[in-house]
Amino acid sequence: MSRRFNRRRFLIYSSATIGSSIFVKACANNTPTATNSPATSSNASPVAAANSETIKVGVLHSLSGTMAISEKSVVDAEKLAIKEINAAGGILGKPIEAIVEDGASNWDTFREKATKLIDQDKVAVVFGCWTSASRKNVKPVFESKDHMLWYPVQYEGQECSKNIFYTGAAPNQQIEPSVDWLLKNKGKEFFLVGSDYVFPRTANTIIKAQLEALGGKIVGEDYLPLGNNEVTPIITKIKQVLPNGGVIYNTLNGDSNVALFKQLKGAGLTPDKYPSMSVSIAEEEVKAIGVEYLKGHYAAWNYFQTVDTPANKKFVAAFKQEYGADRVTNDPMEAAYIAVYLWKQAVEKAGSPDLAKVRAAAYGQTIDAPEGKVTVNANHHISKVVRIGQVRDDGLFNIIYATPAPVEPVPWNQFVKETKGFACDWSDPAKGGKYKKA
């Protein structure tokens, strides 16, 4: 269902106005698997970057496999930010050189490519991953080498790593507000459908605890392996347990969503009686699946292309100019785009791409993002406005709910009893990634 990637081939750009180059290196189709090289010291990569003519960064996403439907566009957004920064003079007088690797929707491949980017390419930072499975697989690499990953996608929380900055939503900035909205506006009976890996299962654990606390009810729960399209049994179960309608909470990822929404419509489970709330369906996926299958359904994000801010109008215009008027923007793309800029600001404040200095300099960084003002917190997450949108005729989202101000991130979930009362603060060594609040 995803389009061929010929228009998005990686180019080497030049900027005559600043007399320097914008580098984007594509990995070859037969990129060798990273070998078990010795662990580098925490300063190895940034020192190499500081002493070179460019500042190397890694871009690590799925350009093939089931997740390519979503991740290719994230790469485009990161490339756009890099091109803009380089056109404005780079960072500390040096252009960014992006080394792009394909995680191929394979979690072991993500780990291998992360190792290669750090050990062989000596990048100063990596922007990457989509699924929590890929992030969980590279997390030990970044922690063992004391390196840095900027992760741009909403996720299930229950994590706060010193070596990861999360620019997507924590559950209290997406999942929890969407459940509250559904309970108030669409009903109390929920059927949960998701992909069979860490994000959907953990998200549904949070949803079940939240519904129990607020008087909702789970009537069914089912999972599909990533890339699996056998949704007919799930549709049958939904009809059995919700004969008169109810909420479908959807945490499927990748192209399994194509089969789900086509069969929901085919079975007559329309959004007037069976509204679905998705947390991984955005403008790009609507376009790929077909608006005729998604019109009237809902999604919870922090950003939609229809956000009415000057910064967003500029972002959308720049993206369309770069990649074509038919292209759309979405939440993970915007979160990836601003991640590059937030990292840039931290490097400039630190005066160096040195990892420890950049990490400390990142706290408190703020930006007038397309989604609105965001700020990097000491828990490595960012404050964000929460929005709920409904798919309209043109495939974009009508924003029907938004919080009046940015919501502060809470990585450790306060509905789940095992993590209730815990928080994260990497600016205080005595607190770190998980401490009990007083």
C-alpha positions in Angstrom: 0.0 0.0 0.0 2.9 2.3 0.6 4.2 4.3 -2.3 7.6 3.6 -3.9 10.4 5.6 -2.4 11.9 6.9 -5.7 10.9 10.5 -4.9 12.5 10.2 -1.5 15.9 9.0 -2.6 18.6 10.5 -0.5 20.4 13.4 -2.2 23.5 15.4 -1.5 22.5 19.0 -1.5 24.6 22.0 -1.8 24.0 25.5 -0.5 25.7 28.1 -2.6 24.6 30.9 -0.3 26.6 29.7 2.7 29.4 28.0 0.8 28.9 24.7 2.6 27.3 21.4 1.8 24.3 19.5 3.2 25.1 15.9 3.4 22.6 13.1 3.4 24.1 9.6 2.9 21.9 6.8 1.9 22.7 3.3 3.1 23.3 0.8 0.3 20.9 -2.0 -0.2 23.4 -4.5 1.1 24.6 -2.5 4.1 26.8 -4.9 6.1 25.7 -6.0 9.5 27.5 -4.3 12.2 30.2 -6.4 13.9 30.8 -6.7 17.6 33.2 -3.8 17.9 34.6 -2.7 21.2 32.4 -0.4 23.2 33.5 3.2 22.7 34.0 5.7 25.5 31.2 8.2 26.1 33.3 10.9 24.4 34.4 9.0 21.3 31.7 10.0 18.9 31.3 13.7 19.8 35.0 14.3 19.8 35.2 12.8 16.4 32.4 15.0 15.2 33.9 18.1 16.8 37.2 17.6 15.1 35.7 16.9 11.6 34.5 19.4 9.0 30.9 18.3 9.6 28.8 17.2 12.5 27.6 13.6 11.7 24.1 12.5 12.9 22.4 9.2 12.4 18.9 8.8 11.0 17.5 5.3 11.8 14.0 4.3 10.6 12.3 1.6 8.6 12.5 2.3 4.9 11.3 -1.2 4.1 8.9 -3.8 5.7 5.6 -3.3 7.4 6.5 -0.1 9.2 7.7 1.7 6.1 4.2 3.0 5.5 4.7 5.3 8.5 8.5 5.7 8.9 9.5 6.9 5.5 7.8 10.2 6.0 9.5 10.7 9.4 12.9 10.5 7.6 11.6 13.1 5.1 10.8 15.5 8.0 14.2 15.0 9.6 16.0 15.6 6.3 14.0 18.8 5.9 15.1 20.1 9.3 18.7 19.2 8.5 18.5 21.0 5.2 17.0 24.1 6.7 19.6 24.2 9.5 22.4 23.8 7.0 21.0 26.5 4.8 21.0 28.8 7.8 24.7 28.2 8.5 24.7 24.8 10.2 25.6 24.3 13.9 28.6 26.0 15.4 29.7 26.9 11.9 29.6 23.3 10.6 27.0 21.6 8.3 25.2 18.5 9.5 26.0 15.3 7.7 23.2 12.8 8.0 23.9 9.1 7.7 20.6 7.3 7.0 20.1 3.6 7.9 17.2 1.3 7.3 15.9 -0.6 10.3 13.8 -2.7 7.8 11.0 -3.2 10.4 13.3 -5.7 12.1 14.2 -5.1 15.7 17.6 -6.9 15.5 18.5 -4.8 12.5 17.7 -1.7 14.4 20.2 -2.7 17.1 22.9 -3.6 14.5 22.5 -0.3 12.7 22.5 1.7 15.9 25.8 0.0 16.8 27.2 0.8 13.4 26.2 4.5 13.6 27.9 4.9 17.0 31.0 2.8 16.6 31.8 3.1 12.9 30.2 6.3 11.7 31.0 8.2 15.0 27.8 10.1 14.9 27.1 12.8 17.6 23.4 11.8 17.9 20.8 9.4 16.4 17.3 10.4 15.5 15.3 7.2 15.1 12.8 4.4 15.7 9.1 4.3 15.6 7.8 1.1 17.3 8.6 0.6 21.0 10.0 -2.8 20.0 12.7 -1.1 17.9 13.3 1.5 20.7 13.6 -1.3 23.4 16.1 -3.1 21.2 18.4 -0.1 20.7 18.0 1.2 24.2 20.7 -1.1 25.7 23.1 0.0 22.9 22.7 3.7 23.7 22.9 3.1 27.4 26.0 0.8 27.3 27.8 3.3 25.1 26.4 6.4 26.9 25.2 7.8 23.6 22.0 9.7 22.7 18.8 8.9 20.8 16.0 11.3 20.0 12.8 9.3 19.7 9.9 11.0 17.9 6.8 8.9 18.4 4.1 8.6 21.0 4.6 5.6 23.2 3.4 3.6 26.2 5.6 5.3 28.8 6.9 3.2 31.7 10.4 4.2 30.8 12.7 7.1 31.4 16.2 6.6 30.0 19.2 8.9 30.5 20.2 8.3 26.9 16.8 8.9 25.2 14.9 12.1 24.6 11.2 11.5 23.8 9.6 14.1 21.6 6.4 12.2 21.1 3.6 11.9 23.7 3.7 10.1 27.0 0.5 8.2 27.8 -0.9 11.2 29.8 -0.5 13.3 26.7 -2.4 11.1 24.3 -3.9 7.8 25.6 -5.3 8.9 28.9 -7.0 12.1 27.6 -8.5 10.2 24.6 -10.0 7.6 27.0 -11.5 10.5 29.1 -13.0 12.0 26.0 -14.4 8.8 24.8 -16.0 8.0 28.2 -17.7 11.5 28.2 -18.7 11.5 24.5 -18.9 8.0 23.0 -19.7 5.4 25.7 -18.3 3.2 28.4 -17.9 -0.1 26.6 -14.5 -0.6 24.9 -13.0 -3.3 22.6 -9.2 -3.1 22.4 -7.4 -4.1 19.3 -3.6 -3.8 18.8 -0.4 -5.2 17.4 1.2 -7.9 19.4 4.2 -6.1 20.9 5.2 -3.9 23.8 3.4 -0.6 23.0 -0.1 -1.9 22.4 0.0 -4.3 25.3 1.4 -1.8 27.7 -1.0 0.9 26.4 -3.9 -1.4 27.0 -2.8 -2.2 30.5 -3.0 1.5 31.2 -6.4 1.8 29.5 -7.8 -1.1 31.5 -6.6 0.4 34.8 -8.0 3.8 33.7 -11.4 2.4 32.8 -11.6 0.5 36.0 -10.9 3.7 37.9 -13.4 5.7 35.9 -16.3 3.3 35.5 -15.6 2.1 32.0 -15.7 -1.6 30.8 -13.5 -3.7 28.6 -15.7 -6.1 26.6 -12.9 -7.6 24.4 -9.2 -7.5 23.7 -7.3 -8.9 20.7 -3.9 -8.6 19.1 -2.3 -9.2 15.7 1.4 -9.8 14.9 2.9 -6.9 13.1 2.2 -7.1 9.4 -0.6 -9.7 9.9 -3.8 -8.8 8.0 -6.1 -11.6 9.4 -8.6 -9.3 11.0 -11.8 -11.2 10.2 -11.9 -13.0 13.6 -11.5 -9.7 15.3 -14.4 -8.1 13.4 -16.6 -11.2 14.3 -15.7 -10.8 18.0 -16.5 -7.0 17.9 -20.0 -7.7 16.4 -20.6 -10.4 19.1 -19.7 -8.4 22.2 -20.9 -5.0 20.9 -24.1 -5.9 19.0 -25.5 -2.4 19.6 -22.3 -0.5 19.1 -19.4 0.7 21.2 -15.9 2.1 21.2 -13.0 0.4 19.3 -9.7 1.5 20.8 -7.1 0.9 18.1 -3.3 0.5 18.8 -2.5 -1.4 15.6 0.7 -0.2 13.9 1.8 -0.6 10.3 -0.2 -1.9 7.4 -2.5 -4.1 9.5 -4.6 -1.0 9.7 -5.4 -1.3 6.0 -7.2 -4.6 6.5 -8.9 -3.4 9.8 -10.6 -0.3 8.4 -11.6 -1.9 5.1 -13.2 -4.8 6.9 -14.9 -2.6 9.5 -16.6 -0.7 6.7 -17.4 -3.9 4.8 -19.0 -5.4 7.9 -21.1 -2.3 8.4 -19.3 -1.2 11.6 -19.5 2.5 10.8 -18.2 5.3 13.1 -21.6 6.5 14.0 -22.2 3.3 16.1 -18.6 1.9 16.3 -16.3 4.9 16.6 -12.6 4.0 16.7 -9.9 6.0 18.4 -6.5 5.4 16.9 -3.1 6.4 18.3 -1.0 5.4 15.3 -3.2 6.5 12.4 -2.4 10.0 11.2 -2.6 11.9 7.9 -0.1 9.8 6.1 -1.8 6.6 7.0 -5.3 8.0 6.1 -3.9 8.8 2.6 -2.4 5.3 2.2 -5.4 3.4 3.5 -8.1 5.5 1.8 -10.2 8.3 3.3 -13.4 6.4 2.3 -12.6 3.8 5.0 -11.6 6.2 7.7 -13.9 9.2 7.4 -15.7 9.9 10.7 -13.2 7.9 12.8 -11.0 9.5 15.4 -7.3 9.9 16.3 -5.5 11.3 19.3 -2.3 13.2 18.8 -0.6 16.4 19.7 -0.3 17.7 16.2 -2.4 17.6 13.1 -1.7 19.3 9.7 -4.8 21.4 10.4 -3.3 23.1 13.5 -3.7 26.8 12.9 -0.5 28.4 14.0 2.0 30.5 12.0 4.8 28.0 12.7 2.7 25.2 11.3 1.7 27.0 8.2 5.4 27.6 7.6 6.3 24.0 8.3 3.5 22.6 6.0 4.5 25.0 3.2 8.2 24.1 3.5 7.4 20.3 3.5 5.2 20.5 0.5 7.7 22.7 -1.4 10.4 20.1 -0.7 8.5 16.9 -1.4 5.4 17.8 -3.4 2.0 19.5 -3.0 0.3 16.2 -2.6 2.2 15.3 0.5 0.8 15.6 4.0 2.3 16.2 7.5 1.5 14.3 10.7 2.4 14.1 14.4 5.4 11.8 14.3 6.9 13.8 11.4 6.4 17.0 13.3 7.9 15.5 16.5 10.9 14.3 14.4 11.3 17.7 12.8 11.4 19.6 16.1 13.7 17.0 17.6 16.4 18.1 15.2 15.9 21.7 16.1 15.8 21.1 19.9 19.0 19.1 19.7 20.6 21.9 17.6 19.7 24.4 20.3 21.2 22.2 23.0 24.4 21.8 21.0 24.7 25.6 20.5 24.1 26.2 24.2 26.7 23.6 25.1 29.1 25.0 22.6 30.0 21.5 21.6 28.3 18.2 20.4 29.8 16.5 23.5 27.1 14.2 24.8 27.2 15.1 28.5 27.2 18.8 27.8 24.3 18.5 25.2 22.2 16.5 27.6 22.5 19.1 30.4 21.9 21.9 27.9 18.8 20.3 26.5 16.8 20.8 29.8 14.6 23.8 29.5 15.0 24.1 25.7 11.9 25.5 24.2 10.7 26.1 20.6 7.7 27.6 18.9 6.9 24.3 17.2 4.2 23.8 14.6 2.1 22.1 17.3 2.6 25.1 19.6 5.2 25.9 22.3 7.1 22.9 23.6 9.7 22.6 26.4 12.2 19.9 27.1 11.7 18.6 30.7 14.3 17.1 33.0 12.5 13.8 32.5 13.6 13.8 28.9 10.0 14.3 27.6 8.4 17.5 26.3 5.3 19.4 27.3 2.6 19.2 24.6 -0.9 20.2 23.8 -3.3 17.2 23.5 -5.6 17.1 20.5 -8.4 14.8 19.2 -9.2 14.9 15.5 -11.9 13.4 13.3 -11.1 12.3 9.8 -12.9 14.5 7.3 -13.6 14.3 3.5 -10.2 15.5 2.4 -8.3 13.0 4.6 -7.2 15.6 7.0 -8.5 16.0 10.6 -11.0 18.3 12.0 -9.7 19.1 15.5 -12.6 18.7 17.9 -10.8 18.9 21.2 -7.6 20.5 22.5 -6.2 21.2 25.9 -6.0 24.9 26.7 -2.3 24.6 27.5 0.6 22.2 27.1 0.3 19.1 29.3 3.4 18.2 31.3 4.7 14.7 30.6 4.4 11.8 33.1 6.5 8.9 32.0 5.6 6.6 34.9 1.9 5.9 34.7 -0.2 7.0 37.7 -3.1 4.6 37.0 -1.0 1.4 37.1 -0.4 0.5 40.7 3.2 -0.7 40.2 4.3 2.8 39.0 1.9 5.1 40.8 3.8 7.7 42.7 7.0 7.4 40.7 8.7 10.1 38.6 11.9 10.8 36.7 14.4 13.7 36.9 17.7 13.4 35.2 18.8 16.9 36.2 19.2 15.5 39.8 21.6 12.5 40.2 19.8 11.6 43.4 16.6 11.0 41.5 17.4 9.8 38.1 15.2 7.6 36.0 12.7 6.5 38.7 12.2 7.8 42.1 9.3 7.9 44.6 7.7 11.3 44.9 7.3 12.6 48.4 
